[in-house]
Amino acid sequence: MSSALFGSISGSAVANVASTEVITIPLMKRGGFTPHMAAAFEAVASTGGQMMPPEMGAAAFLMAEFLQVSYTEVVIAAIVPSVLFFLAVII
């Protein structure tokens, strides 16, 4: 959850993994997950956070500019896909 929330602020999956994996992966390994599963969870959460509102990186601002709509409309439109992404990951 923390990686997804941080990813929504940073807007970069790679930067998110590089900054949060130092804390989250050792915690998941201590919790009983194998190292490759912990790394996979971190990568998926960071990738999903990149498309989750409110930030969504620079792509949201570019979409709003190209489509000539407000930034708020882009954020509202991105809520459903991001929720579906994390729901699919959980399932």
PyMOL Python script that loads the backbone (N, CA, C, O; Angstrom):
from pymol import cmd

cmd.read_pdbstr("""\
ATOM      1  N   MET A   1       0.826  -1.191   0.000  1.00  0.00           N
ATOM      2  CA  MET A   1       0.000   0.000   0.000  1.00  0.00           C
ATOM      3  C   MET A   1       0.870   1.254   0.000  1.00  0.00           C
ATOM      4  O   MET A   1       0.568   2.224  -0.695  1.00  0.00           O
ATOM      5  N   SER A   2       1.940   1.232   0.772  1.00  0.00           N
ATOM      6  CA  SER A   2       2.797   2.414   0.833  1.00  0.00           C
ATOM      7  C   SER A   2       3.479   2.674  -0.500  1.00  0.00           C
ATOM      8  O   SER A   2       3.651   3.831  -0.884  1.00  0.00           O
ATOM      9  N   SER A   3       3.869   1.635  -1.210  1.00  0.00           N
ATOM     10  CA  SER A   3       4.505   1.823  -2.512  1.00  0.00           C
ATOM     11  C   SER A   3       3.525   2.395  -3.519  1.00  0.00           C
ATOM     12  O   SER A   3       3.899   3.233  -4.339  1.00  0.00           O
ATOM     13  N   ALA A   4       2.294   1.959  -3.469  1.00  0.00           N
ATOM     14  CA  ALA A   4       1.288   2.496  -4.386  1.00  0.00           C
ATOM     15  C   ALA A   4       1.013   3.965  -4.099  1.00  0.00           C
ATOM     16  O   ALA A   4       0.896   4.767  -5.025  1.00  0.00           O
ATOM     17  N   LEU A   5       0.911   4.318  -2.839  1.00  0.00           N
ATOM     18  CA  LEU A   5       0.654   5.718  -2.493  1.00  0.00           C
ATOM     19  C   LEU A   5       1.840   6.605  -2.844  1.00  0.00           C
ATOM     20  O   LEU A   5       1.658   7.715  -3.344  1.00  0.00           O
ATOM     21  N   PHE A   6       3.050   6.127  -2.586  1.00  0.00           N
ATOM     22  CA  PHE A   6       4.224   6.914  -2.939  1.00  0.00           C
ATOM     23  C   PHE A   6       4.359   7.014  -4.458  1.00  0.00           C
ATOM     24  O   PHE A   6       4.786   8.045  -4.979  1.00  0.00           O
ATOM     25  N   GLY A   7       4.000   5.954  -5.161  1.00  0.00           N
ATOM     26  CA  GLY A   7       4.045   5.982  -6.626  1.00  0.00           C
ATOM     27  C   GLY A   7       3.080   6.974  -7.215  1.00  0.00           C
ATOM     28  O   GLY A   7       3.351   7.547  -8.270  1.00  0.00           O
ATOM     29  N   SER A   8       1.952   7.193  -6.556  1.00  0.00           N
ATOM     30  CA  SER A   8       0.995   8.175  -7.070  1.00  0.00           C
ATOM     31  C   SER A   8       1.521   9.592  -6.916  1.00  0.00           C
ATOM     32  O   SER A   8       1.101  10.491  -7.645  1.00  0.00           O
ATOM     33  N   ILE A   9       2.423   9.800  -5.987  1.00  0.00           N
ATOM     34  CA  ILE A   9       3.006  11.131  -5.798  1.00  0.00           C
ATOM     35  C   ILE A   9       4.204  11.331  -6.715  1.00  0.00           C
ATOM     36  O   ILE A   9       4.334  12.374  -7.356  1.00  0.00           O
ATOM     37  N   SER A  10       5.082  10.325  -6.778  1.00  0.00           N
ATOM     38  CA  SER A  10       6.304  10.491  -7.572  1.00  0.00           C
ATOM     39  C   SER A  10       6.017  10.439  -9.067  1.00  0.00           C
ATOM     40  O   SER A  10       6.644  11.164  -9.839  1.00  0.00           O
ATOM     41  N   GLY A  11       5.086   9.599  -9.486  1.00  0.00           N
ATOM     42  CA  GLY A  11       4.760   9.488 -10.897  1.00  0.00           C
ATOM     43  C   GLY A  11       5.756   8.685 -11.704  1.00  0.00           C
ATOM     44  O   GLY A  11       5.665   8.650 -12.931  1.00  0.00           O
ATOM     45  N   SER A  12       6.706   8.039 -11.046  1.00  0.00           N
ATOM     46  CA  SER A  12       7.712   7.244 -11.740  1.00  0.00           C
ATOM     47  C   SER A  12       7.862   5.911 -11.028  1.00  0.00           C
ATOM     48  O   SER A  12       8.228   5.861  -9.853  1.00  0.00           O
ATOM     49  N   ALA A  13       7.579   4.832 -11.743  1.00  0.00           N
ATOM     50  CA  ALA A  13       7.672   3.509 -11.137  1.00  0.00           C
ATOM     51  C   ALA A  13       9.109   3.175 -10.759  1.00  0.00           C
ATOM     52  O   ALA A  13       9.353   2.593  -9.703  1.00  0.00           O
ATOM     53  N   VAL A  14      10.050   3.535 -11.605  1.00  0.00           N
ATOM     54  CA  VAL A  14      11.450   3.221 -11.338  1.00  0.00           C
ATOM     55  C   VAL A  14      11.955   3.977 -10.108  1.00  0.00           C
ATOM     56  O   VAL A  14      12.624   3.403  -9.249  1.00  0.00           O
ATOM     57  N   ALA A  15      11.632   5.262 -10.032  1.00  0.00           N
ATOM     58  CA  ALA A  15      12.056   6.056  -8.874  1.00  0.00           C
ATOM     59  C   ALA A  15      11.395   5.554  -7.599  1.00  0.00           C
ATOM     60  O   ALA A  15      12.005   5.560  -6.529  1.00  0.00           O
ATOM     61  N   ASN A  16      10.156   5.123  -7.715  1.00  0.00           N
ATOM     62  CA  ASN A  16       9.454   4.609  -6.552  1.00  0.00           C
ATOM     63  C   ASN A  16      10.097   3.330  -6.034  1.00  0.00           C
ATOM     64  O   ASN A  16      10.302   3.181  -4.830  1.00  0.00           O
ATOM     65  N   VAL A  17      10.415   2.408  -6.932  1.00  0.00           N
ATOM     66  CA  VAL A  17      11.057   1.165  -6.511  1.00  0.00           C
ATOM     67  C   VAL A  17      12.413   1.458  -5.884  1.00  0.00           C
ATOM     68  O   VAL A  17      12.762   0.886  -4.850  1.00  0.00           O
ATOM     69  N   ALA A  18      13.170   2.341  -6.505  1.00  0.00           N
ATOM     70  CA  ALA A  18      14.510   2.649  -5.995  1.00  0.00           C
ATOM     71  C   ALA A  18      14.465   3.288  -4.612  1.00  0.00           C
ATOM     72  O   ALA A  18      15.382   3.098  -3.813  1.00  0.00           O
ATOM     73  N   SER A  19      13.418   4.039  -4.323  1.00  0.00           N
ATOM     74  CA  SER A  19      13.381   4.742  -3.041  1.00  0.00           C
ATOM     75  C   SER A  19      12.695   3.949  -1.929  1.00  0.00           C
ATOM     76  O   SER A  19      13.075   4.087  -0.766  1.00  0.00           O
ATOM     77  N   THR A  20      11.710   3.133  -2.247  1.00  0.00           N
ATOM     78  CA  THR A  20      10.979   2.436  -1.189  1.00  0.00           C
ATOM     79  C   THR A  20      11.396   0.993  -0.973  1.00  0.00           C
ATOM     80  O   THR A  20      11.092   0.420   0.073  1.00  0.00           O
ATOM     81  N   GLU A  21      12.088   0.388  -1.938  1.00  0.00           N
ATOM     82  CA  GLU A  21      12.430  -1.030  -1.799  1.00  0.00           C
ATOM     83  C   GLU A  21      13.384  -1.300  -0.657  1.00  0.00           C
ATOM     84  O   GLU A  21      13.441  -2.421  -0.151  1.00  0.00           O
ATOM     85  N   VAL A  22      14.121  -0.313  -0.249  1.00  0.00           N
ATOM     86  CA  VAL A  22      15.062  -0.488   0.860  1.00  0.00           C
ATOM     87  C   VAL A  22      14.317  -0.829   2.148  1.00  0.00           C
ATOM     88  O   VAL A  22      14.845  -1.537   3.006  1.00  0.00           O
ATOM     89  N   ILE A  23      13.112  -0.334   2.279  1.00  0.00           N
ATOM     90  CA  ILE A  23      12.320  -0.584   3.486  1.00  0.00           C
ATOM     91  C   ILE A  23      11.323  -1.723   3.284  1.00  0.00           C
ATOM     92  O   ILE A  23      11.211  -2.607   4.132  1.00  0.00           O
ATOM     93  N   THR A  24      10.597  -1.705   2.155  1.00  0.00           N
ATOM     94  CA  THR A  24       9.482  -2.636   1.999  1.00  0.00           C
ATOM     95  C   THR A  24       9.909  -4.076   1.736  1.00  0.00           C
ATOM     96  O   THR A  24       9.303  -5.002   2.275  1.00  0.00           O
ATOM     97  N   ILE A  25      10.931  -4.281   0.924  1.00  0.00           N
ATOM     98  CA  ILE A  25      11.330  -5.658   0.606  1.00  0.00           C
ATOM     99  C   ILE A  25      11.867  -6.388   1.837  1.00  0.00           C
ATOM    100  O   ILE A  25      11.463  -7.529   2.061  1.00  0.00           O
ATOM    101  N   PRO A  26      12.751  -5.802   2.646  1.00  0.00           N
ATOM    102  CA  PRO A  26      13.162  -6.513   3.873  1.00  0.00           C
ATOM    103  C   PRO A  26      11.993  -6.790   4.824  1.00  0.00           C
ATOM    104  O   PRO A  26      11.957  -7.836   5.473  1.00  0.00           O
ATOM    105  N   LEU A  27      11.049  -5.866   4.907  1.00  0.00           N
ATOM    106  CA  LEU A  27       9.889  -6.108   5.770  1.00  0.00           C
ATOM    107  C   LEU A  27       9.050  -7.273   5.264  1.00  0.00           C
ATOM    108  O   LEU A  27       8.589  -8.097   6.054  1.00  0.00           O
ATOM    109  N   MET A  28       8.851  -7.347   3.946  1.00  0.00           N
ATOM    110  CA  MET A  28       8.080  -8.460   3.387  1.00  0.00           C
ATOM    111  C   MET A  28       8.831  -9.779   3.563  1.00  0.00           C
ATOM    112  O   MET A  28       8.211 -10.808   3.829  1.00  0.00           O
ATOM    113  N   LYS A  29      10.158  -9.760   3.417  1.00  0.00           N
ATOM    114  CA  LYS A  29      10.940 -10.989   3.618  1.00  0.00           C
ATOM    115  C   LYS A  29      10.852 -11.448   5.061  1.00  0.00           C
ATOM    116  O   LYS A  29      10.748 -12.647   5.320  1.00  0.00           O
ATOM    117  N   ARG A  30      10.891 -10.511   6.010  1.00  0.00           N
ATOM    118  CA  ARG A  30      10.720 -10.878   7.423  1.00  0.00           C
ATOM    119  C   ARG A  30       9.313 -11.387   7.692  1.00  0.00           C
ATOM    120  O   ARG A  30       9.100 -12.173   8.614  1.00  0.00           O
ATOM    121  N   GLY A  31       8.361 -10.946   6.896  1.00  0.00           N
ATOM    122  CA  GLY A  31       6.984 -11.399   7.051  1.00  0.00           C
ATOM    123  C   GLY A  31       6.725 -12.770   6.458  1.00  0.00           C
ATOM    124  O   GLY A  31       5.624 -13.304   6.593  1.00  0.00           O
ATOM    125  N   GLY A  32       7.733 -13.355   5.794  1.00  0.00           N
ATOM    126  CA  GLY A  32       7.583 -14.711   5.296  1.00  0.00           C
ATOM    127  C   GLY A  32       7.523 -14.844   3.788  1.00  0.00           C
ATOM    128  O   GLY A  32       7.438 -15.960   3.276  1.00  0.00           O
ATOM    129  N   PHE A  33       7.565 -13.746   3.069  1.00  0.00           N
ATOM    130  CA  PHE A  33       7.545 -13.828   1.613  1.00  0.00           C
ATOM    131  C   PHE A  33       8.931 -14.168   1.092  1.00  0.00           C
ATOM    132  O   PHE A  33       9.939 -13.794   1.692  1.00  0.00           O
ATOM    133  N   THR A  34       8.975 -14.877  -0.027  1.00  0.00           N
ATOM    134  CA  THR A  34      10.260 -15.159  -0.657  1.00  0.00           C
ATOM    135  C   THR A  34      10.801 -13.870  -1.281  1.00  0.00           C
ATOM    136  O   THR A  34      10.030 -12.957  -1.577  1.00  0.00           O
ATOM    137  N   PRO A  35      12.113 -13.790  -1.483  1.00  0.00           N
ATOM    138  CA  PRO A  35      12.667 -12.554  -2.051  1.00  0.00           C
ATOM    139  C   PRO A  35      12.089 -12.174  -3.410  1.00  0.00           C
ATOM    140  O   PRO A  35      11.850 -10.994  -3.669  1.00  0.00           O
ATOM    141  N   HIS A  36      11.863 -13.157  -4.281  1.00  0.00           N
ATOM    142  CA  HIS A  36      11.325 -12.802  -5.597  1.00  0.00           C
ATOM    143  C   HIS A  36       9.860 -12.367  -5.523  1.00  0.00           C
ATOM    144  O   HIS A  36       9.427 -11.543  -6.329  1.00  0.00           O
ATOM    145  N   MET A  37       9.097 -12.899  -4.582  1.00  0.00           N
ATOM    146  CA  MET A  37       7.712 -12.443  -4.407  1.00  0.00           C
ATOM    147  C   MET A  37       7.670 -11.029  -3.841  1.00  0.00           C
ATOM    148  O   MET A  37       6.843 -10.219  -4.259  1.00  0.00           O
ATOM    149  N   ALA A  38       8.555 -10.726  -2.895  1.00  0.00           N
ATOM    150  CA  ALA A  38       8.618  -9.380  -2.327  1.00  0.00           C
ATOM    151  C   ALA A  38       8.982  -8.359  -3.400  1.00  0.00           C
ATOM    152  O   ALA A  38       8.403  -7.274  -3.452  1.00  0.00           O
ATOM    153  N   ALA A  39       9.934  -8.704  -4.247  1.00  0.00           N
ATOM    154  CA  ALA A  39      10.320  -7.803  -5.340  1.00  0.00           C
ATOM    155  C   ALA A  39       9.184  -7.637  -6.341  1.00  0.00           C
ATOM    156  O   ALA A  39       8.974  -6.541  -6.861  1.00  0.00           O
ATOM    157  N   ALA A  40       8.455  -8.704  -6.613  1.00  0.00           N
ATOM    158  CA  ALA A  40       7.320  -8.617  -7.537  1.00  0.00           C
ATOM    159  C   ALA A  40       6.220  -7.726  -6.974  1.00  0.00           C
ATOM    160  O   ALA A  40       5.656  -6.909  -7.702  1.00  0.00           O
ATOM    161  N   PHE A  41       5.911  -7.871  -5.697  1.00  0.00           N
ATOM    162  CA  PHE A  41       4.902  -7.007  -5.082  1.00  0.00           C
ATOM    163  C   PHE A  41       5.310  -5.545  -5.160  1.00  0.00           C
ATOM    164  O   PHE A  41       4.480  -4.681  -5.443  1.00  0.00           O
ATOM    165  N   GLU A  42       6.570  -5.268  -4.914  1.00  0.00           N
ATOM    166  CA  GLU A  42       7.070  -3.897  -4.966  1.00  0.00           C
ATOM    167  C   GLU A  42       6.959  -3.323  -6.373  1.00  0.00           C
ATOM    168  O   GLU A  42       6.539  -2.180  -6.553  1.00  0.00           O
ATOM    169  N   ALA A  43       7.337  -4.119  -7.367  1.00  0.00           N
ATOM    170  CA  ALA A  43       7.276  -3.652  -8.756  1.00  0.00           C
ATOM    171  C   ALA A  43       5.843  -3.399  -9.212  1.00  0.00           C
ATOM    172  O   ALA A  43       5.569  -2.400  -9.876  1.00  0.00           O
ATOM    173  N   VAL A  44       4.936  -4.293  -8.860  1.00  0.00           N
ATOM    174  CA  VAL A  44       3.538  -4.137  -9.269  1.00  0.00           C
ATOM    175  C   VAL A  44       2.894  -2.936  -8.574  1.00  0.00           C
ATOM    176  O   VAL A  44       2.174  -2.164  -9.206  1.00  0.00           O
ATOM    177  N   ALA A  45       3.151  -2.781  -7.290  1.00  0.00           N
ATOM    178  CA  ALA A  45       2.579  -1.642  -6.564  1.00  0.00           C
ATOM    179  C   ALA A  45       3.116  -0.320  -7.096  1.00  0.00           C
ATOM    180  O   ALA A  45       2.374   0.657  -7.195  1.00  0.00           O
ATOM    181  N   SER A  46       4.383  -0.284  -7.433  1.00  0.00           N
ATOM    182  CA  SER A  46       4.970   0.945  -7.965  1.00  0.00           C
ATOM    183  C   SER A  46       4.424   1.273  -9.346  1.00  0.00           C
ATOM    184  O   SER A  46       4.176   2.437  -9.659  1.00  0.00           O
ATOM    185  N   THR A  47       4.237   0.257 -10.167  1.00  0.00           N
ATOM    186  CA  THR A  47       3.686   0.473 -11.499  1.00  0.00           C
ATOM    187  C   THR A  47       2.237   0.943 -11.414  1.00  0.00           C
ATOM    188  O   THR A  47       1.837   1.850 -12.143  1.00  0.00           O
ATOM    189  N   GLY A  48       1.457   0.338 -10.538  1.00  0.00           N
ATOM    190  CA  GLY A  48       0.072   0.763 -10.370  1.00  0.00           C
ATOM    191  C   GLY A  48      -0.039   2.159  -9.799  1.00  0.00           C
ATOM    192  O   GLY A  48      -0.945   2.912 -10.158  1.00  0.00           O
ATOM    193  N   GLY A  49       0.868   2.506  -8.921  1.00  0.00           N
ATOM    194  CA  GLY A  49       0.855   3.844  -8.342  1.00  0.00           C
ATOM    195  C   GLY A  49       1.110   4.929  -9.358  1.00  0.00           C
ATOM    196  O   GLY A  49       0.672   6.065  -9.176  1.00  0.00           O
ATOM    197  N   GLN A  50       1.816   4.599 -10.432  1.00  0.00           N
ATOM    198  CA  GLN A  50       2.125   5.584 -11.463  1.00  0.00           C
ATOM    199  C   GLN A  50       0.873   6.047 -12.189  1.00  0.00           C
ATOM    200  O   GLN A  50       0.815   7.187 -12.650  1.00  0.00           O
ATOM    201  N   MET A  51      -0.131   5.181 -12.299  1.00  0.00           N
ATOM    202  CA  MET A  51      -1.350   5.586 -13.008  1.00  0.00           C
ATOM    203  C   MET A  51      -2.496   5.949 -12.066  1.00  0.00           C
ATOM    204  O   MET A  51      -3.610   6.224 -12.512  1.00  0.00           O
ATOM    205  N   MET A  52      -2.221   5.949 -10.768  1.00  0.00           N
ATOM    206  CA  MET A  52      -3.251   6.236  -9.780  1.00  0.00           C
ATOM    207  C   MET A  52      -3.297   7.739  -9.485  1.00  0.00           C
ATOM    208  O   MET A  52      -2.255   8.363  -9.289  1.00  0.00           O
ATOM    209  N   PRO A  53      -4.494   8.317  -9.454  1.00  0.00           N
ATOM    210  CA  PRO A  53      -4.596   9.740  -9.086  1.00  0.00           C
ATOM    211  C   PRO A  53      -4.095   9.949  -7.669  1.00  0.00           C
ATOM    212  O   PRO A  53      -4.140   8.988  -6.901  1.00  0.00           O
ATOM    213  N   PRO A  54      -3.633  11.088  -7.262  1.00  0.00           N
ATOM    214  CA  PRO A  54      -3.816  12.404  -7.867  1.00  0.00           C
ATOM    215  C   PRO A  54      -2.727  12.836  -8.828  1.00  0.00           C
ATOM    216  O   PRO A  54      -3.012  13.650  -9.707  1.00  0.00           O
ATOM    217  N   GLU A  55      -1.501  12.352  -8.725  1.00  0.00           N
ATOM    218  CA  GLU A  55      -0.408  12.895  -9.540  1.00  0.00           C
ATOM    219  C   GLU A  55      -0.359  12.297 -10.926  1.00  0.00           C
ATOM    220  O   GLU A  55      -0.546  13.007 -11.914  1.00  0.00           O
ATOM    221  N   MET A  56      -0.110  10.997 -11.018  1.00  0.00           N
ATOM    222  CA  MET A  56       0.004  10.265 -12.264  1.00  0.00           C
ATOM    223  C   MET A  56       1.157  10.759 -13.132  1.00  0.00           C
ATOM    224  O   MET A  56       1.151  10.535 -14.343  1.00  0.00           O
ATOM    225  N   GLY A  57       2.108  11.402 -12.559  1.00  0.00           N
ATOM    226  CA  GLY A  57       3.262  11.864 -13.318  1.00  0.00           C
ATOM    227  C   GLY A  57       2.902  12.954 -14.305  1.00  0.00           C
ATOM    228  O   GLY A  57       1.833  13.559 -14.221  1.00  0.00           O
ATOM    229  N   ALA A  58       3.782  13.193 -15.219  1.00  0.00           N
ATOM    230  CA  ALA A  58       3.570  14.250 -16.221  1.00  0.00           C
ATOM    231  C   ALA A  58       2.532  13.845 -17.254  1.00  0.00           C
ATOM    232  O   ALA A  58       1.998  14.699 -17.961  1.00  0.00           O
ATOM    233  N   ALA A  59       2.240  12.554 -17.351  1.00  0.00           N
ATOM    234  CA  ALA A  59       1.301  12.081 -18.368  1.00  0.00           C
ATOM    235  C   ALA A  59      -0.081  12.702 -18.206  1.00  0.00           C
ATOM    236  O   ALA A  59      -0.742  12.996 -19.202  1.00  0.00           O
ATOM    237  N   ALA A  60      -0.525  12.904 -16.981  1.00  0.00           N
ATOM    238  CA  ALA A  60      -1.857  13.485 -16.756  1.00  0.00           C
ATOM    239  C   ALA A  60      -1.929  14.910 -17.295  1.00  0.00           C
ATOM    240  O   ALA A  60      -2.935  15.307 -17.882  1.00  0.00           O
ATOM    241  N   PHE A  61      -0.869  15.668 -17.094  1.00  0.00           N
ATOM    242  CA  PHE A  61      -0.869  17.043 -17.593  1.00  0.00           C
ATOM    243  C   PHE A  61      -0.815  17.069 -19.115  1.00  0.00           C
ATOM    244  O   PHE A  61      -1.442  17.920 -19.746  1.00  0.00           O
ATOM    245  N   LEU A  62      -0.074  16.147 -19.701  1.00  0.00           N
ATOM    246  CA  LEU A  62      -0.027  16.061 -21.162  1.00  0.00           C
ATOM    247  C   LEU A  62      -1.371  15.643 -21.736  1.00  0.00           C
ATOM    248  O   LEU A  62      -1.804  16.180 -22.756  1.00  0.00           O
ATOM    249  N   MET A  63      -2.032  14.690 -21.091  1.00  0.00           N
ATOM    250  CA  MET A  63      -3.352  14.263 -21.559  1.00  0.00           C
ATOM    251  C   MET A  63      -4.351  15.415 -21.492  1.00  0.00           C
ATOM    252  O   MET A  63      -5.127  15.636 -22.422  1.00  0.00           O
ATOM    253  N   ALA A  64      -4.318  16.136 -20.389  1.00  0.00           N
ATOM    254  CA  ALA A  64      -5.242  17.267 -20.240  1.00  0.00           C
ATOM    255  C   ALA A  64      -4.989  18.322 -21.318  1.00  0.00           C
ATOM    256  O   ALA A  64      -5.931  18.901 -21.859  1.00  0.00           O
ATOM    257  N   GLU A  65      -3.728  18.565 -21.623  1.00  0.00           N
ATOM    258  CA  GLU A  65      -3.389  19.571 -22.632  1.00  0.00           C
ATOM    259  C   GLU A  65      -3.789  19.119 -24.030  1.00  0.00           C
ATOM    260  O   GLU A  65      -4.389  19.887 -24.782  1.00  0.00           O
ATOM    261  N   PHE A  66      -3.462  17.876 -24.383  1.00  0.00           N
ATOM    262  CA  PHE A  66      -3.781  17.390 -25.722  1.00  0.00           C
ATOM    263  C   PHE A  66      -5.284  17.248 -25.953  1.00  0.00           C
ATOM    264  O   PHE A  66      -5.773  17.509 -27.052  1.00  0.00           O
ATOM    265  N   LEU A  67      -6.011  16.835 -24.921  1.00  0.00           N
ATOM    266  CA  LEU A  67      -7.454  16.629 -25.052  1.00  0.00           C
ATOM    267  C   LEU A  67      -8.262  17.897 -24.820  1.00  0.00           C
ATOM    268  O   LEU A  67      -9.472  17.922 -25.048  1.00  0.00           O
ATOM    269  N   GLN A  68      -7.587  18.952 -24.364  1.00  0.00           N
ATOM    270  CA  GLN A  68      -8.244  20.227 -24.070  1.00  0.00           C
ATOM    271  C   GLN A  68      -9.356  20.064 -23.031  1.00  0.00           C
ATOM    272  O   GLN A  68     -10.451  20.607 -23.177  1.00  0.00           O
ATOM    273  N   VAL A  69      -9.044  19.302 -21.982  1.00  0.00           N
ATOM    274  CA  VAL A  69      -9.962  19.128 -20.852  1.00  0.00           C
ATOM    275  C   VAL A  69      -9.226  19.544 -19.592  1.00  0.00           C
ATOM    276  O   VAL A  69      -8.012  19.747 -19.616  1.00  0.00           O
ATOM    277  N   SER A  70      -9.943  19.671 -18.510  1.00  0.00           N
ATOM    278  CA  SER A  70      -9.298  20.066 -17.262  1.00  0.00           C
ATOM    279  C   SER A  70      -8.555  18.871 -16.646  1.00  0.00           C
ATOM    280  O   SER A  70      -8.864  17.712 -16.920  1.00  0.00           O
ATOM    281  N   TYR A  71      -7.582  19.192 -15.819  1.00  0.00           N
ATOM    282  CA  TYR A  71      -6.803  18.172 -15.123  1.00  0.00           C
ATOM    283  C   TYR A  71      -7.725  17.321 -14.245  1.00  0.00           C
ATOM    284  O   TYR A  71      -7.515  16.116 -14.107  1.00  0.00           O
ATOM    285  N   THR A  72      -8.727  17.940 -13.661  1.00  0.00           N
ATOM    286  CA  THR A  72      -9.682  17.226 -12.799  1.00  0.00           C
ATOM    287  C   THR A  72     -10.412  16.135 -13.568  1.00  0.00           C
ATOM    288  O   THR A  72     -10.638  15.049 -13.033  1.00  0.00           O
ATOM    289  N   GLU A  73     -10.783  16.408 -14.813  1.00  0.00           N
ATOM    290  CA  GLU A  73     -11.461  15.394 -15.625  1.00  0.00           C
ATOM    291  C   GLU A  73     -10.551  14.196 -15.893  1.00  0.00           C
ATOM    292  O   GLU A  73     -11.011  13.054 -15.899  1.00  0.00           O
ATOM    293  N   VAL A  74      -9.284  14.452 -16.109  1.00  0.00           N
ATOM    294  CA  VAL A  74      -8.334  13.364 -16.338  1.00  0.00           C
ATOM    295  C   VAL A  74      -8.191  12.520 -15.076  1.00  0.00           C
ATOM    296  O   VAL A  74      -8.154  11.292 -15.153  1.00  0.00           O
ATOM    297  N   VAL A  75      -8.112  13.164 -13.926  1.00  0.00           N
ATOM    298  CA  VAL A  75      -7.983  12.446 -12.655  1.00  0.00           C
ATOM    299  C   VAL A  75      -9.217  11.600 -12.394  1.00  0.00           C
ATOM    300  O   VAL A  75      -9.101  10.444 -11.986  1.00  0.00           O
ATOM    301  N   ILE A  76     -10.387  12.158 -12.621  1.00  0.00           N
ATOM    302  CA  ILE A  76     -11.631  11.402 -12.402  1.00  0.00           C
ATOM    303  C   ILE A  76     -11.700  10.201 -13.337  1.00  0.00           C
ATOM    304  O   ILE A  76     -12.127   9.118 -12.937  1.00  0.00           O
ATOM    305  N   ALA A  77     -11.280  10.397 -14.583  1.00  0.00           N
ATOM    306  CA  ALA A  77     -11.302   9.290 -15.545  1.00  0.00           C
ATOM    307  C   ALA A  77     -10.291   8.204 -15.186  1.00  0.00           C
ATOM    308  O   ALA A  77     -10.475   7.050 -15.574  1.00  0.00           O
ATOM    309  N   ALA A  78      -9.239   8.540 -14.462  1.00  0.00           N
ATOM    310  CA  ALA A  78      -8.206   7.567 -14.110  1.00  0.00           C
ATOM    311  C   ALA A  78      -8.528   6.781 -12.845  1.00  0.00           C
ATOM    312  O   ALA A  78      -7.846   5.801 -12.547  1.00  0.00           O
ATOM    313  N   ILE A  79      -9.533   7.181 -12.107  1.00  0.00           N
ATOM    314  CA  ILE A  79      -9.853   6.484 -10.860  1.00  0.00           C
ATOM    315  C   ILE A  79     -10.299   5.048 -11.127  1.00  0.00           C
ATOM    316  O   ILE A  79      -9.820   4.121 -10.476  1.00  0.00           O
ATOM    317  N   VAL A  80     -11.208   4.859 -12.074  1.00  0.00           N
ATOM    318  CA  VAL A  80     -11.743   3.519 -12.334  1.00  0.00           C
ATOM    319  C   VAL A  80     -10.654   2.560 -12.806  1.00  0.00           C
ATOM    320  O   VAL A  80     -10.562   1.461 -12.259  1.00  0.00           O
ATOM    321  N   PRO A  81      -9.819   2.911 -13.795  1.00  0.00           N
ATOM    322  CA  PRO A  81      -8.783   1.958 -14.194  1.00  0.00           C
ATOM    323  C   PRO A  81      -7.783   1.628 -13.085  1.00  0.00           C
ATOM    324  O   PRO A  81      -7.328   0.489 -12.982  1.00  0.00           O
ATOM    325  N   SER A  82      -7.444   2.606 -12.267  1.00  0.00           N
ATOM    326  CA  SER A  82      -6.491   2.311 -11.200  1.00  0.00           C
ATOM    327  C   SER A  82      -7.101   1.403 -10.137  1.00  0.00           C
ATOM    328  O   SER A  82      -6.420   0.522  -9.613  1.00  0.00           O
ATOM    329  N   VAL A  83      -8.356   1.605  -9.821  1.00  0.00           N
ATOM    330  CA  VAL A  83      -9.023   0.713  -8.855  1.00  0.00           C
ATOM    331  C   VAL A  83      -9.127  -0.700  -9.435  1.00  0.00           C
ATOM    332  O   VAL A  83      -8.902  -1.679  -8.724  1.00  0.00           O
ATOM    333  N   LEU A  84      -9.465  -0.807 -10.717  1.00  0.00           N
ATOM    334  CA  LEU A  84      -9.555  -2.116 -11.350  1.00  0.00           C
ATOM    335  C   LEU A  84      -8.193  -2.809 -11.402  1.00  0.00           C
ATOM    336  O   LEU A  84      -8.112  -4.027 -11.240  1.00  0.00           O
ATOM    337  N   PHE A  85      -7.121  -2.041 -11.629  1.00  0.00           N
ATOM    338  CA  PHE A  85      -5.780  -2.612 -11.653  1.00  0.00           C
ATOM    339  C   PHE A  85      -5.448  -3.249 -10.301  1.00  0.00           C
ATOM    340  O   PHE A  85      -5.020  -4.402 -10.243  1.00  0.00           O
ATOM    341  N   PHE A  86      -5.644  -2.502  -9.223  1.00  0.00           N
ATOM    342  CA  PHE A  86      -5.301  -3.044  -7.904  1.00  0.00           C
ATOM    343  C   PHE A  86      -6.264  -4.144  -7.479  1.00  0.00           C
ATOM    344  O   PHE A  86      -5.863  -5.054  -6.754  1.00  0.00           O
ATOM    345  N   LEU A  87      -7.506  -4.089  -7.903  1.00  0.00           N
ATOM    346  CA  LEU A  87      -8.445  -5.176  -7.630  1.00  0.00           C
ATOM    347  C   LEU A  87      -7.995  -6.463  -8.326  1.00  0.00           C
ATOM    348  O   LEU A  87      -8.051  -7.545  -7.742  1.00  0.00           O
ATOM    349  N   ALA A  88      -7.549  -6.332  -9.580  1.00  0.00           N
ATOM    350  CA  ALA A  88      -7.053  -7.498 -10.302  1.00  0.00           C
ATOM    351  C   ALA A  88      -5.792  -8.062  -9.653  1.00  0.00           C
ATOM    352  O   ALA A  88      -5.610  -9.278  -9.608  1.00  0.00           O
ATOM    353  N   VAL A  89      -4.936  -7.201  -9.160  1.00  0.00           N
ATOM    354  CA  VAL A  89      -3.723  -7.664  -8.479  1.00  0.00           C
ATOM    355  C   VAL A  89      -4.078  -8.419  -7.198  1.00  0.00           C
ATOM    356  O   VAL A  89      -3.491  -9.459  -6.897  1.00  0.00           O
ATOM    357  N   ILE A  90      -5.037  -7.890  -6.453  1.00  0.00           N
ATOM    358  CA  ILE A  90      -5.453  -8.536  -5.205  1.00  0.00           C
ATOM    359  C   ILE A  90      -6.075  -9.899  -5.480  1.00  0.00           C
ATOM    360  O   ILE A  90      -5.811 -10.869  -4.769  1.00  0.00           O
ATOM    361  N   ILE A  91      -6.904  -9.963  -6.519  1.00  0.00           N
ATOM    362  CA  ILE A  91      -7.560 -11.242  -6.860  1.00  0.00           C
ATOM    363  C   ILE A  91      -6.527 -12.229  -7.329  1.00  0.00           C
ATOM    364  O   ILE A  91      -6.864 -13.364  -7.664  1.00  0.00           O
TER     365      ILE A  91
END
""", "prot")
cmd.dss("prot")
cmd.show_as("cartoon", "prot")
cmd.util.cbc("prot")
cmd.orient("prot")
